[in-house]
């Protein structure tokens, strides 16, 4: 799946008053960060905004981001499909993005993945 470049630019421009939006590749789409805080995913031609237990009531029954892995496993992340109004109303996008950014700030820090163990000092 490719990233919708028009949507990526819209989000970046609309959220400029909130901070700097950057992105990294994720699931064939992109993870979006505002001043280093993960808050959204661009995938499946849609914008998915971070949610958590504190913001769950705001999201109601909004569709949850789900992917099916090559091995058939399904993975669901706590990101919700952005409301339709966020695609053409900058104020609405900022309102929902702020909710997602706050959820990102509340999220516990990610643990580093496997990799090499630090080397021991020489004796």
Helices and strands as residue ranges (DSSP letters): H 5-14, E 21-26, E 29-34, E 37-43, E 46-50, H 56-59, E 64-68, E 74-81, G 84-87, H 90-106
